[in-house]
Structure formats: structure tokens, C-alpha cells
């Protein structure tokens, strides 16, 4: 079922319009506590940057509390194993890569990319024990992905489209760190552009206008435009649009920002006058601990190169500094939201923005509810 979100019912709200306020005041429809709903593991999730894993080395990472060893042989592709030796349960990521296998650092048990134990130095070949779990693994655009769910579904599950990172017309910043919050807080933060109020020190005062959106079984989309009401354009924003802008009506609501959660990934694109996006963001929030109250962010932020060569490269440090400040503010606020949830023992949010309530419904519908949440 498709549900369009009409802009006249959401954006440019006049508080004297009783019917609109009444609609916005409806309680959230997600019955279960969203922060207790876990990610569906039957998707491709990045768990490390390619640059973190050198040839002939292994590193340890996690997905939702599951320890994972990533192994890069001197020749051949990366592979992923459960990060526990079957012998004494110590991390294989502490081991040594030999050929197409990794040897446990403790007794030298060796495992190939299939997860089978292929050698125990002090046993005969006919007496080898069971191996460890292996994960379908792919590497793309500087990211190492695994499929943490049912491995038989891996080949049938579409691999995500990673924005404009492969397009030479764009320069891409790869960013992300661990954030101490449930992944749903991150989805809500990016989708709700009303929180630009928080970024006024960095961006000046901005008035968002909701233009409409879509609500599909596995996707929620929202479109916004903006008018600057006070303050100068920051240099980081100048880099995005390739020009300085003032607060005149000429630039008000000219740019369209389209934000989409297409489960479990999120995208943000900014286009001007119907042209190709000047900014194209692909981002995902990968749960780290078993309760999924901490996530690791993996983002690909692509900026379209201006016609004048070298300008973007010269201004790139300004853009990085600007986005770092924005990300720091977002990180602090979502961690405060998580802290409140921890202290209150559950979700007490009174959400009134229909777009976010539809997003919450999507995350609850597509996620995995534990038996205690369902009850």
C-alpha cells in the first residue's frame, strides 16, 4: 500500500489551523518500543573500511554482538569467519594469515574461507574437528560487507546502491564512527529536517518547508526545501553548492533535499533546479552490541565537482571541518536521547511529525521483534 504525505498537511504549519494541529497531535502508531526492535540481519551490512584491513592481515569487528574476523590473504578476496577458534574460543582475529587460511594464535589451528578447520598441527588430517561459522562477504567502494543472516538468502538479496561514489563527477568523503544509541535514533535524526534548529550556530537560521513524500512497505521518503532567514552561508555549504549565496528570495526554496530510508539504508540527495544532485549521501547504522544500543556509522558523502578544476580539492578541508561540526552535534543529541531512554526504562517520546511516525512504523515493521517485545 502506498501512502503519499501531502505537504499542505505538514509543512508551513499555521498554529491557528485546528484541523492540522489535531492531525499532528495524533499519538505514534508504533505499539512496541522501537528501541527494543533489532535490525533484520538478512541484508548486506558493512562492518569495516577496506583501508583497515591490510594484505596478509586479519581484524576483528562485530555485528549485533556477534564477533567477526575479517581475513585478507596476500592473494584473493577478503573472507569473514566467526571470531572464535573452535578449540578454546579465543579470537581468530589475533591469529596469523598463512596462504588462504588463518591460524589461531594459541595452538595454530587453521581455518579456510569456508570456515572448515583444515589443520591442527599436532593431529592427523583424518581427525580434524568441526570448523567455525563463515559469513558471505563482499568488498565494494572501500567498504567490507557481510551478510549476517541466513547465508542461503545472500545471493538473492540485492546489494545496496552506494550513491555516486563510483561516479568520477563526484568527490567522496568516507566517514563514520561509533555512536552510543539505537540505530532508529539515527534514522529519525536525518529524516526530520525540523532539527535544523539545533544547527543554527553552524548553518545560520534555516526555515525548512516540507514538499511531500512517499510511504511504501520498505521505504519512507521526505522532500524538503529551505530558506535562510538569518546568518551567513557557512563555507562548508558553499563547497556543496559551488557558490556563495545570500538570504535573498532568489535562493529561497530553490534547492530540494530528498531523504529516504530504504530499509535498512538511508540516503540524502540535494538537487538544484532539477539538475543532478550536488550532494549525494549513502549511510547505514550497523548495530554493535547484542542489545543494539550502540551502532557504527558508515557514510559515503559525495559532492559534485564544479566546472572549475581544483576548486573542490582546495576547499575540501573546509567542507570536512564543517561536516565534522554538524556530525558532532547530531552525535551528541542522539546519545542524549539514548541516555533518556536508558534512565526512563523505555520510549516516552511524544512524536507529532507524521513523517517520523511513518518512519517509526517502517523500522518496527521491517525489524525483528523479540518475544518479550511482541508480548
C-alpha positions in Angstrom: 0.0 0.0 0.0 1.3 3.4 -1.0 0.6 6.5 1.1 1.6 10.0 -0.1 2.4 12.6 2.5 0.8 15.8 1.5 2.9 18.9 2.1 -0.1 21.1 2.9 -0.9 18.8 5.8 2.6 19.0 7.3 4.8 21.9 6.2 4.4 25.6 6.8 2.1 24.9 9.8 -0.2 27.7 10.9 -0.9 27.1 14.6 -4.4 28.7 14.1 -5.4 25.8 11.9 -7.1 23.5 14.3 -7.5 20.6 11.9 -3.8 20.5 11.1 -2.8 20.6 14.8 -5.2 17.9 15.6 -3.7 15.6 12.9 -0.2 16.4 14.1 -1.1 15.6 17.7 -2.2 12.0 17.0 -0.2 9.5 19.0 2.5 7.5 17.4 1.3 4.3 15.8 4.2 2.1 16.7 2.9 0.0 19.6 6.1 -1.8 20.5 9.1 0.1 22.0 11.1 0.8 18.8 14.4 0.9 20.7 13.9 -2.8 21.6 13.4 -3.8 17.9 16.5 -5.3 16.3 17.8 -4.9 12.7 16.8 -7.6 10.3 20.1 -9.4 9.6 19.1 -10.6 6.2 20.7 -7.6 4.4 24.2 -6.7 3.4 25.9 -4.6 6.1 29.3 -3.0 6.1 31.4 -4.0 9.1 34.8 -2.3 8.2 36.5 0.0 5.9 38.8 -1.6 3.3 41.7 0.6 4.5 41.5 -1.0 7.9 42.5 -4.5 6.6 45.9 -4.8 5.1 47.1 -7.7 2.9 48.1 -10.8 4.9 46.3 -9.5 8.0 43.1 -10.0 10.0 41.0 -7.7 12.1 38.1 -8.2 14.5 34.7 -6.5 14.1 31.1 -7.0 15.2 27.5 -7.2 14.1 24.9 -7.0 16.9 27.1 -8.7 19.4 28.5 -11.4 17.0 32.3 -11.3 16.8 33.6 -11.5 13.2 37.1 -11.9 11.9 37.9 -10.4 8.6 40.8 -12.0 6.7 42.6 -10.6 3.7 45.1 -13.2 2.2 48.0 -12.0 0.2 46.2 -13.2 -2.9 42.4 -13.5 -3.3 39.4 -11.8 -1.8 38.5 -10.9 1.8 36.6 -13.6 3.8 34.7 -13.4 7.1 34.6 -16.0 9.9 33.2 -16.2 13.4 35.9 -14.6 15.5 36.2 -17.6 17.9 38.5 -20.6 17.4 36.5 -23.8 17.9 39.2 -25.1 20.2 39.4 -22.5 23.1 37.2 -19.7 21.8 39.9 -17.2 21.5 39.7 -14.6 18.7 40.9 -15.7 15.3 41.5 -12.0 14.6 44.5 -12.3 16.8 45.9 -15.1 14.6 48.2 -15.2 11.6 47.3 -15.4 7.9 49.0 -18.2 6.0 48.1 -18.6 2.4 44.3 -18.8 2.1 43.8 -19.6 5.8 44.1 -18.0 9.2 45.9 -19.8 12.1 44.7 -19.3 15.7 47.4 -17.6 17.8 47.0 -20.1 20.6 47.6 -23.6 19.2 47.9 -22.9 15.5 44.5 -24.4 14.4 43.9 -23.3 10.8 40.7 -22.3 9.1 40.0 -21.7 5.4 37.5 -19.3 3.9 34.8 -22.0 4.1 35.1 -22.0 7.9 36.4 -25.6 7.9 39.2 -26.5 10.2 41.9 -27.5 7.7 44.8 -28.2 10.0 45.7 -28.9 13.7 49.5 -29.1 13.8 49.5 -32.0 16.3 46.7 -34.1 14.8 46.5 -36.3 11.8 44.5 -35.0 8.8 41.8 -37.6 9.3 40.9 -36.4 12.8 40.2 -32.7 12.2 37.4 -31.2 14.4 34.5 -29.1 13.3 35.1 -25.6 12.0 33.5 -22.2 12.6 30.7 -20.2 11.0 31.5 -18.3 7.9 29.7 -15.2 6.5 29.0 -14.3 2.9 31.4 -11.4 2.3 31.8 -8.7 -0.4 34.0 -5.7 -0.8 32.8 -2.6 -2.7 33.8 1.1 -2.8 36.1 1.0 0.1 33.7 -1.0 2.4 33.7 -4.6 3.5 30.2 -6.1 3.7 29.0 -9.3 5.3 25.6 -11.0 5.2 24.9 -11.8 8.9 21.6 -13.5 8.4 20.6 -16.8 6.6 23.5 -17.4 4.1 21.2 -19.0 1.6 19.5 -15.6 1.2 22.7 -13.7 0.5 22.7 -14.2 -3.3 19.0 -13.5 -3.6 19.3 -10.2 -1.6 20.0 -7.1 -3.7 23.3 -5.4 -2.8 22.9 -1.7 -1.9 23.5 1.0 -4.5 26.2 3.1 -2.9 25.2 6.6 -4.1 27.5 8.4 -6.5 30.8 7.2 -5.1 31.8 5.4 -8.3 31.0 8.5 -10.5 34.1 10.5 -11.4 32.0 13.6 -11.5 31.9 13.4 -7.7 34.4 13.6 -4.9 33.5 11.3 -1.9 34.2 11.6 1.8 34.1 8.3 3.7 33.2 8.9 7.3 31.7 7.3 10.4 32.3 6.3 14.0 30.6 4.5 16.8 27.6 6.2 18.3 26.1 5.2 21.6 22.5 4.9 20.5 19.9 2.6 18.9 20.1 2.8 15.1 16.5 4.1 15.0 17.5 7.4 16.6 19.9 7.9 13.7 17.3 7.3 11.0 14.9 9.7 12.8 17.6 12.4 13.2 18.4 12.5 9.5 14.8 12.2 8.2 13.4 15.1 10.4 14.8 18.3 8.9 13.0 20.3 11.6 16.0 19.7 13.7 18.0 22.2 11.7 17.1 24.5 14.6 19.8 22.7 16.5 22.4 23.5 13.8 21.7 27.3 13.6 25.1 28.1 15.1 26.8 26.2 12.3 24.4 27.0 9.4 22.5 30.1 10.4 18.8 30.2 10.8 17.1 28.0 8.2 13.3 27.5 7.6 12.5 24.1 6.2 9.4 23.5 4.0 8.0 20.0 3.6 7.3 19.3 -0.1 5.8 15.9 0.1 6.9 12.3 0.3 6.1 8.6 -0.1 5.3 5.8 2.3 5.9 2.3 1.0 6.2 -1.2 2.6 10.0 -0.9 2.9 10.6 2.8 2.2 9.7 6.2 3.5 10.8 9.3 1.6 10.5 13.0 2.5 11.4 16.1 0.4 12.2 19.5 1.8 13.3 22.9 0.6 14.9 25.7 2.7 15.0 29.4 3.1 17.8 31.1 5.0 16.2 33.6 7.4 19.4 34.8 9.2 23.1 34.4 9.2 25.7 33.9 6.5 26.2 30.9 4.4 28.9 28.7 6.0 31.9 27.8 3.9 31.1 24.1 4.0 27.8 24.8 2.4 29.5 27.0 -0.2 31.5 23.9 -1.2 28.4 21.9 -1.6 26.7 24.4 -4.0 29.9 25.8 -5.6 28.9 29.4 -4.9 28.3 31.9 -2.2 24.6 32.7 -1.5 22.8 35.4 0.4 19.4 35.4 2.2 17.6 36.9 -0.8 14.4 35.4 -2.2 16.4 34.3 -5.3 17.8 31.4 -3.3 14.9 30.6 -1.0 13.4 27.1 -1.5 15.4 26.7 -4.7 17.2 23.5 -3.6 15.3 20.3 -3.0 16.6 17.8 -0.3 15.3 14.3 -0.7 15.8 11.9 2.3 14.9 8.3 2.0 15.0 5.3 4.4 15.0 2.3 2.1 15.4 -0.3 4.8 18.0 -0.7 6.3 19.9 2.0 4.4 19.4 5.8 4.3 20.1 8.3 1.5 20.1 12.1 1.2 20.3 14.0 -2.1 20.3 17.7 -2.7 19.4 18.9 -6.2 19.1 22.4 -7.6 16.7 23.3 -10.4 16.3 19.7 -11.4 20.0 19.2 -12.1 22.0 16.1 -11.0 22.5 16.1 -7.2 25.1 18.5 -5.9 25.3 16.3 -2.8 24.6 12.5 -2.6 24.8 10.7 0.8 24.5 7.0 1.4 24.6 5.9 5.0 23.9 2.9 7.3 23.9 2.4 11.0 25.3 -1.1 11.9 24.4 -2.4 15.4 27.4 -3.3 17.5 26.2 -4.8 20.8 23.7 -7.6 21.4 21.0 -5.2 22.6 21.7 -3.0 19.6 22.0 0.2 21.7 25.3 1.2 20.0 25.9 1.4 16.3 28.8 2.1 13.9 28.1 4.6 11.2 29.3 4.0 7.6 28.7 7.0 5.4 29.6 7.9 1.8 29.2 11.6 1.2 29.7 12.6 -2.5 30.0 16.2 -3.7 29.6 17.1 -7.4 32.8 18.6 -8.8 32.4 22.2 -10.2 33.4 23.0 -13.7 36.5 24.9 -12.5 39.1 22.2 -11.8 40.9 22.1 -8.4 38.4 24.2 -6.6 36.8 21.4 -4.7 40.1 19.9 -3.7 41.3 23.2 -2.4 38.1 23.8 -0.4 37.8 20.2 0.8 39.4 20.8 4.3 36.7 23.5 4.9 34.0 21.1 3.9 35.4 18.3 6.2 35.6 20.7 9.1 32.1 21.9 8.5 30.6 18.4 8.3 32.6 17.3 11.3 30.9 20.0 13.4 27.4 19.0 12.1 28.1 15.3 12.8 29.3 16.1 16.3 26.1 18.0 17.1 24.0 15.1 15.8 26.0 12.5 17.6 25.7 14.4 20.9 21.9 14.8 20.6 21.1 11.2 19.7 23.3 9.9 22.5 21.3 12.2 24.9 18.1 10.6 23.5 19.5 7.2 24.2 20.5 8.3 27.7 17.0 9.4 28.4 15.6 6.1 27.2 18.0 4.3 29.5 17.1 6.4 32.5 13.3 6.2 31.9 13.4 2.4 31.1 11.6 2.8 27.7 10.4 5.1 25.0 8.4 8.1 26.3 8.7 10.2 23.1 5.7 12.2 22.1 6.3 12.4 18.4 3.9 14.7 16.4 5.6 14.9 13.0 3.7 12.4 10.7 6.8 11.7 8.6 8.7 10.5 11.6 5.8 8.4 12.8 5.6 6.7 9.4 9.4 6.1 9.6 9.0 4.6 13.0 6.3 2.3 11.7 8.6 1.2 8.9 11.5 0.4 11.2 9.2 -1.5 13.5 7.6 -3.4 10.6 10.9 -4.3 9.0 12.9 -5.1 12.1 13.0 -8.1 14.3 10.8 -8.1 17.5 11.9 -10.4 20.3 9.3 -12.5 22.0 9.2 -10.2 25.1 8.6 -7.1 22.8 5.8 -8.9 20.9 4.1 -9.8 24.2 
